[in-house]
Amino acid sequence: MLTNKGKYGLKAMVHLARLAPGETTQSAEIAAAEHISKKFLDAILLDLKNAGFVRSKKGPGGGYGLAVPAERIVVGSIVRSIDGPLAPIACASRTAYHPCEDCDDLRACAVRMTMQDVRDAMAAVLDRLTLAEMVARADAARTAAS
């Protein structure tokens, strides 16, 4: 399940993707526009910066912007950088695998197999969708509703 931190990270990235290339904005503006606590958002933006998705500029005219074009940012990478592996349980993870202590037969565990399917389905969506496509989908829906 996506945590609030992951959800807010995606909302912040969508906000930044809507800026003109090279433009920056203050975290307070993102927080107000996206209904996120500024303190919480600052921590999220730091994670996104450390992951290489966001750049920051200090001083007058400073703020946050995308470090990479939205067309080159895969949504699954954003989610993993904030929330970690997509798998709902550790024994179904590809990147953070850890066997369950209570499992007698890992290969025949019905729960593990089901959670691997969940992980694979999430990855199939999130790893083929770019941030730019995510923004375009939302913009198209907004236009269609007006």
N, C-alpha and C positions, 0 to 999 in steps of 0.2 A: 504494500500500500504506500502511496505517496504521502510523505509527511507534510505538515504545514510549511516546514523549511523548504522542502522541494517545490511545493506549489508556489510559494512566494518567490523562490529563485527563478522559476519559469516566468512568473508574471513580471519580475524585474527585467529579465532578458528580453521579453516581448516589448516592454517599454523602451529599452535601449535600442532594440532593432528598428523601432519606428523613428529614431533620430536620423538626421542626415549623416552621411559618412563623415567621420572626423568630429562630429558634434558631441558635446558632453552635457550632462545634466547633474544636478545636485541630488544626493540621496534623499534629502527632505522632499524634493519634488516627486521622486518616484514613490516614496512612502505615502505621501498624501494622495497621489493619483491612484495608487493600487491598494490603498487601505491596509497598509502594513506598518507595524511599529517601526519607527526609524532605528531604534537600537537593534532590533532583530534584523532589519534589513542591512544595517552596516556590517553585521557579522556574516550575513549571506553574501554580500558583495565582496567581502574579503575572501571568502571561499572561492567565489567565481573568479576573482582576480588571481588567486593562487593557482587555479586550474588553467589559467591562460585565456579565459573567455572575455574578461573585462579588463579595461585599463583605467587608471585613475590619474588625474592631473590635479596638483595642488595649486592653491593661489587663486587670484582673480581670474574668472572665466574657466575655472577648473571644474572638476566633477568626474562623473563616470561615463564611459562609452564602451562600445564593443571593441575588443582587441583584434577580433577576427570578423570578416564579413559574415552576416547572418546566413548566407547561402552555404557557408562552409562549416557551420556549427550544427551538429546532429543532436537532436533533442535528448536521445538516450545518454549521450555524454554529459549533458548538463545534469540530468537526474542522477547519474552515477557519481558525479563530482560532489553533489550535495548530500544525497541520501545513501550512497554506497550501492552495492549490488542490487540488481532488479529482483532476484529470487526472494520469495516471501520467507523461506527458511534456509538456513546455512547449508543443509545437505543437498539442496537443489541448485546451489550457486556454482557458476563456472569460475568465478574470480576469487571468491572467498569461501570455498568449500570447507565444510567442517562436518564430520559425521555426527549423527545424533547418538547420544549415549544409551538411549533406550531402544535402539533399533537392532533386531536380531538378524535381519537379512536385507542389507542395503539394496541389492539388485532387485528384490521382489517387494520392496516397500511401496504400497499403494499410495501413501501420502506423498512420499518423495517423487514418485513418477508423476503424480498430478501436479505437484508444485513445479516440477521441471517444465511441464506443459504450460503452466501459467507464466513462468519466466520466459519461455520461448515465444509465447504470444505477445507479451509486453515488449520484448526485444524486437520482434518483427515489426511492430508499429513504431516504437521510439527510435530505432536505429535506421529507419529509412526516411524519417521526417526531419527536415532541416528547420532551423529557427525561422528562416525566411518563409518557408511553406506554412509553418504554424501561424505566422502573422497574416499571410495572405488568406488563409482559411477564415480567420476571425474577421478580417476586413470584408471579405466577400459575404459572410453571413450578416454583418452589420449593414452592408449595402442592400442586400436582398430584403432585410427587414424594414428598410425605410421606404 
